[in-house]
Amino acid sequence: MMSRPCTHEPVCPEAGAPDRDAACSVAHAPEQGWALLCNGVLIFEDLGELLPSGEIVPPRRPLPHVPAARSPRRSASSSPYPSCCDQP
């Protein structure tokens, strides 16, 4: 991938630098949760990243825990299929 030279002052950090997230945003879609930085890094709202090399950096902000929904209890004799349906 060919990148254009950074014209910002001070110059934005390279995509491989530890402070790569400090680069200026050149495109963003907040409603979709991403921004493209000057150094070619695509950063997501959960702070995961896609580097220009194709390397994926996992999210650094955990997603909120959503408890699993409880399913209704079935009696031992009940079928998992509605009475109007045949078993597959």
C-alpha positions in Angstrom: 0.0 0.0 0.0 1.4 3.3 -1.0 1.1 6.1 1.6 1.4 9.8 1.0 3.9 11.8 3.0 2.4 13.4 6.1 2.0 17.2 5.8 1.0 17.8 9.4 3.1 19.7 11.9 4.5 17.9 13.9 4.7 14.9 11.5 2.3 12.1 12.5 3.8 8.9 13.9 4.4 6.0 11.5 1.9 3.1 11.5 4.5 0.8 13.2 5.2 3.3 16.0 3.9 2.7 19.5 2.2 6.1 19.5 0.5 5.5 16.0 -2.9 6.4 17.5 -1.7 10.0 17.8 -1.8 10.5 14.0 -4.3 12.9 12.6 -7.7 11.6 11.4 -8.2 12.1 7.6 -11.6 10.3 7.4 -14.1 9.1 9.9 -17.5 7.7 10.2 -18.6 8.0 13.8 -21.9 6.4 13.1 -20.0 3.3 11.9 -17.4 3.5 14.7 -14.1 3.9 12.7 -11.6 6.5 11.7 -8.7 6.5 9.1 -5.5 8.0 10.4 -2.9 9.9 8.4 -0.5 7.0 8.7 -2.9 4.5 7.1 -4.1 2.9 10.4 -7.9 2.2 10.6 -8.9 2.6 14.2 -12.3 1.4 15.6 -14.3 2.8 18.5 -13.3 -0.2 20.7 -9.7 0.8 20.1 -9.0 -2.2 17.9 -6.9 -1.4 14.8 -6.2 -2.5 11.3 -2.7 -1.6 10.2 -1.7 -0.8 6.6 0.2 -4.1 6.6 -3.0 -6.0 7.2 -2.1 -6.8 10.8 -5.0 -6.8 13.2 -4.5 -5.2 16.7 -7.1 -6.5 19.1 -9.4 -4.1 21.0 -8.0 -2.6 24.1 -11.3 -1.6 25.6 -13.5 -4.5 26.7 -17.0 -4.7 25.4 -19.7 -4.5 28.0 -20.8 -7.9 29.5 -24.4 -8.8 28.5 -25.8 -11.6 30.6 -27.2 -14.6 28.7 -31.0 -14.8 28.5 -32.5 -17.6 30.4 -34.5 -20.1 28.4 -37.8 -21.4 29.8 -37.6 -24.8 31.5 -39.1 -27.7 29.6 -40.5 -30.8 31.2 -38.7 -34.1 30.4 -41.6 -35.2 28.3 -41.9 -32.1 26.2 -40.7 -32.1 22.6 -38.4 -29.3 21.3 -40.6 -29.0 18.3 -44.0 -27.4 18.1 -46.9 -29.9 17.9 -47.7 -28.9 14.4 -44.2 -29.7 13.0 -42.5 -32.9 12.2 -39.1 -33.6 13.5 -36.4 -33.0 10.8 
